[in-house]
Amino acid sequence: MRRAEIVLSGDEANLVERVLAPESGRELPRTKASVVREGDKTLLKIEAEDTIALRAALNSFVRWGALASDIGEEVKSNER
């Protein structure tokens, strides 16, 4: 079993947590993911049967998180 953990902190950690939590409940082939809040940090934990599945899941979650962060920044700048 392959494992990866991404630690998020700062202003976007809450936003990214809210966006990624529902995605972590979805079934991805050969992969299990969870989003956990620990204090002021958000942890994204991914386990996969093989390196290919781990890489694919990491790419997906990182892109979803980056998209959520970008959208959050755009909304903030439009509110000003």
Beta strands, then each sheet from edge to edge (+ up, - down):
strand 1: 2-9
strand 2: 31-38
strand 3: 41-48
sheet 1: 1+ 3- 2+
end
